[in-house]
Amino acid sequence: MIEALRGVDLVRVRDGQREPDMDRAAAEEPLEVRLHGRPFAVIMRTPGADRELAAGFLLAERVVRSADDLGTIEHCRAEAPPDPDATADAVDAAVRTSHPENVINVTLAGRSADALEGLLAERRQVLTNSSCGLCGRLTIASLKADVDELPVGRPVRAAVVSDLPRRLREAQAVFEETGGLHAAGLFTFEGGLESLAEDVGRHNAVDKVIGRMLMLEALPLSERLLFVSGRTSYEIVQKALLAGIPIVGSVSAPSTLAIDLAREAGLTLLGFVRGTSFNIYSHPGRIE
């Protein structure tokens, strides 16, 4: 099993003095996602909750639309050895990906062979870095979520929102060790933490949380709130929309495209949640 963190040697510099020491760093490893044994995408992620990550990623990519589309999700061993004519970096990446914990195979339920061929043909084989969301999409137009506008639903108290950074931070066990991971938390409207994921990538953490709920057949999450540790991008808002989450908050800023999408789709977007202060960028009626 690949650990989410590992010890590293370093030299600490303090007041001009150098001293050898040890620290713990967040792990980053490639996860190859296969469909029916065929390569679909490679995601750079922190090991852990890989099945949930794959499920959430495939939901965001619109490969699956519900839990009914998921057959099996399981780790497997890569069969092909590294190309002897490849560069040293490519060989290293292939060796790392060949670890059984770095390859996951997904079978789709209710999908014909023709549909699978179409999915594979549309997808570029890309290496998605940890800060990237839907980097493998062919066109910007294909990023638009094909979902209905979210219903208004019941409101959330401002005091609950203000307490989310503390609740998220207290639950970040690996961050406590490394200081180098993002987190995404799924909360009830009363502020209870229902699911948490940590990863070197913000988008991955969101996929892990949503993928877990997808596998539990709990979507849509119409009475849940998503809170993330970093800035809120278009992709994070889109992932929330596809899961039916009506409120997304962050300790940092949203992008303009995230704001535009939230306003268009009926999602309440919160930013700079710090202490008793925060900004509401769209649909403020859900916060009381």
C-alpha positions in Angstrom: 0.0 0.0 0.0 1.3 3.4 -1.0 1.3 5.9 2.0 -0.2 9.4 1.7 3.0 10.8 3.2 6.7 9.8 3.6 9.8 10.9 5.4 12.3 13.1 3.6 15.8 14.3 4.4 16.4 18.0 4.4 18.6 20.8 5.7 17.0 23.4 7.9 18.4 26.9 7.8 17.7 29.0 10.9 19.4 32.3 11.6 22.2 31.5 9.2 22.8 28.0 10.8 22.3 24.8 8.8 21.3 21.5 10.4 20.4 18.2 8.8 16.9 17.0 9.7 13.9 14.9 8.7 10.4 16.0 7.7 7.3 14.4 6.3 6.0 15.3 2.8 2.7 14.7 1.1 2.9 11.9 -1.4 2.2 12.5 -5.1 1.7 9.5 -7.4 0.2 8.9 -10.8 -3.2 7.1 -10.9 -4.0 5.5 -14.3 -7.7 5.2 -14.8 -8.7 2.5 -17.2 -12.1 1.7 -18.7 -12.6 -2.0 -19.3 -8.8 -2.5 -19.1 -8.0 0.3 -21.6 -6.2 3.5 -20.7 -8.4 6.6 -20.2 -6.6 9.1 -18.1 -3.7 9.6 -15.7 -4.3 11.7 -12.6 -1.6 13.0 -10.3 -2.9 12.5 -6.8 -2.2 11.7 -3.2 -2.8 7.9 -2.7 -5.9 7.0 -0.8 -9.6 6.8 -1.7 -8.6 5.9 -5.2 -11.9 4.2 -6.0 -13.8 7.3 -4.9 -11.5 9.5 -6.9 -12.0 7.5 -10.0 -15.8 7.6 -9.5 -15.9 11.3 -8.9 -13.6 12.0 -11.8 -15.7 9.9 -14.2 -18.9 11.7 -13.0 -17.2 15.1 -13.7 -16.1 13.9 -17.1 -19.7 12.7 -17.8 -18.6 9.2 -18.5 -21.1 8.2 -15.8 -24.3 10.0 -14.9 -25.3 8.0 -11.8 -24.3 5.0 -9.6 -26.3 2.8 -12.1 -23.5 3.4 -14.7 -20.8 2.0 -12.4 -20.0 -1.7 -12.6 -16.8 -2.5 -10.8 -13.9 -0.2 -9.6 -10.8 -2.1 -8.6 -7.0 -1.8 -8.5 -5.1 -3.8 -11.1 -1.6 -4.4 -12.3 -0.3 -2.6 -15.4 0.6 -5.2 -18.0 2.8 -3.3 -20.4 6.5 -2.8 -19.5 8.2 0.5 -20.1 9.2 1.2 -23.7 13.0 0.6 -23.9 13.3 3.5 -26.4 11.5 6.0 -24.2 13.2 8.8 -22.3 14.4 8.4 -18.8 11.5 10.5 -17.5 8.9 8.5 -19.4 10.4 5.2 -18.2 10.3 6.5 -14.6 6.7 7.5 -15.0 5.8 4.1 -16.5 7.5 2.2 -13.7 5.7 4.3 -11.0 2.3 3.9 -12.8 2.9 0.1 -13.0 2.6 -0.2 -9.3 -0.7 -2.1 -8.6 -1.9 0.6 -6.3 -1.4 3.2 -9.1 -3.7 1.5 -11.7 -7.4 1.3 -11.3 -9.9 -0.3 -13.7 -13.5 0.7 -14.1 -16.2 -1.3 -15.8 -19.3 0.5 -16.9 -22.8 -1.0 -16.5 -25.4 -0.6 -19.2 -22.9 0.7 -21.8 -22.5 -0.8 -25.2 -19.1 -1.5 -26.9 -19.9 1.3 -29.3 -20.5 3.8 -26.5 -17.2 2.8 -24.9 -15.3 3.2 -28.1 -16.8 6.7 -28.4 -15.7 7.6 -24.9 -12.2 6.5 -25.5 -12.0 8.2 -28.9 -13.1 11.5 -27.5 -10.6 11.5 -24.7 -7.1 12.8 -25.2 -4.5 10.8 -23.4 -3.1 13.5 -21.1 -1.2 13.6 -17.8 -3.4 15.7 -15.6 -1.4 17.6 -13.0 -2.5 18.0 -9.4 -3.6 21.6 -9.8 -5.7 20.9 -12.9 -9.3 20.0 -13.2 -10.8 18.9 -16.5 -7.5 19.4 -18.5 -8.2 16.5 -20.8 -11.3 18.0 -22.4 -11.1 18.6 -26.2 -12.9 21.9 -26.2 -14.0 24.7 -23.8 -17.6 24.2 -25.0 -17.6 20.6 -23.7 -16.9 21.8 -20.2 -20.4 23.2 -19.8 -22.4 21.0 -17.4 -25.6 19.5 -18.8 -27.6 20.0 -15.7 -30.8 21.8 -14.7 -30.7 24.9 -12.5 -30.5 23.9 -8.8 -33.7 24.3 -6.7 -33.6 27.0 -4.0 -34.2 24.6 -1.0 -33.9 25.6 2.7 -31.3 28.2 3.9 -28.2 27.8 6.0 -27.4 30.0 8.9 -24.4 32.4 8.6 -23.0 31.1 11.9 -22.7 27.6 10.3 -20.8 29.0 7.4 -18.4 30.9 9.6 -17.5 27.8 11.5 -16.6 25.7 8.4 -12.9 26.6 8.2 -12.3 25.5 11.7 -14.2 22.2 11.3 -12.4 21.4 8.0 -9.0 22.3 9.4 -9.5 20.1 12.6 -10.3 17.1 10.4 -7.2 17.4 8.2 -5.0 14.6 9.7 -2.5 14.4 6.9 -2.2 18.2 6.6 -1.3 18.3 10.2 1.8 16.1 9.4 2.9 17.7 6.1 1.3 21.2 5.7 1.1 20.4 2.0 -2.4 19.1 1.2 -5.7 20.6 0.1 -9.0 19.4 1.6 -12.6 19.2 0.6 -15.4 18.6 3.1 -19.0 17.8 2.6 -21.2 19.3 5.4 -24.8 19.1 6.4 -26.8 22.3 6.6 -26.3 22.2 10.4 -22.6 22.1 10.0 -21.9 18.4 10.6 -18.9 17.0 8.6 -20.2 14.1 6.6 -17.2 13.3 4.4 -13.6 14.6 4.1 -10.8 14.1 1.6 -7.3 15.4 1.4 -5.1 15.5 -1.7 -2.3 17.5 -3.3 -4.9 18.6 -5.8 -8.0 20.6 -4.9 -10.0 19.0 -7.7 -8.9 15.5 -6.6 -10.1 16.1 -3.1 -13.5 17.2 -4.4 -13.7 14.2 -6.7 -12.9 11.9 -3.8 -15.7 13.3 -1.7 -18.3 13.3 -4.5 -17.2 9.9 -5.8 -17.7 8.4 -2.3 -21.3 9.7 -2.2 -21.9 8.5 -5.8 -20.8 5.0 -4.9 -23.2 5.2 -1.9 -26.0 6.1 -4.3 -26.5 9.3 -2.3 -26.7 11.8 -5.2 -28.1 14.4 -5.7 -26.7 16.1 -2.5 -29.4 18.7 -2.4 -29.1 19.4 1.3 -25.3 19.4 1.6 -22.6 22.1 1.5 -19.2 21.7 -0.1 -16.3 23.6 1.5 -12.7 23.6 0.1 -9.4 24.8 1.5 -8.2 26.7 -1.6 -9.5 29.0 -4.3 -12.7 28.0 -6.1 -12.4 27.4 -9.8 -14.9 26.8 -12.6 -14.2 23.0 -12.4 -15.0 22.8 -8.7 -18.3 24.6 -9.2 -19.1 22.3 -12.1 -18.3 19.2 -10.0 -20.7 20.5 -7.3 -23.4 21.1 -9.8 -23.2 17.6 -11.2 -23.5 16.2 -7.7 -26.5 18.5 -7.0 -24.7 20.5 -4.2 -26.4 23.9 -3.9 -23.7 25.7 -1.8 -20.0 25.9 -2.3 -17.6 27.8 0.1 -13.9 28.5 0.4 -11.4 30.2 2.6 -10.1 31.9 -0.6 -11.3 33.6 -3.7 -13.4 32.2 -6.6 -12.5 32.8 -10.2 -14.7 35.0 -12.5 -15.7 31.9 -14.5 -16.7 30.1 -11.3 -18.9 33.1 -10.3 -20.5 33.2 -13.7 -21.3 29.5 -13.7 -22.7 29.7 -10.2 -25.0 32.6 -11.1 -26.2 30.9 -14.2 -26.8 27.5 -12.6 -28.5 28.7 -9.4 -25.6 27.8 -7.0 -24.7 29.8 -4.0 -20.9 30.6 -4.1 -19.1 31.8 -0.9 -15.6 33.1 -0.7 -13.1 34.4 1.9 -14.8 32.6 4.7 -12.7 33.8 7.6 -13.9 34.4 11.2 -17.4 35.9 11.0 -16.8 37.5 7.6 -17.4 36.0 4.1 -18.5 37.1 0.7 -21.6 35.8 -1.2 -21.0 35.9 -4.9 -24.3 34.4 -6.1 -27.8 33.5 -4.9 -27.5 35.0 -1.4 -31.0 33.8 -0.4 -29.7 30.5 0.7 -27.8 32.1 3.6 -29.7 33.6 6.5 
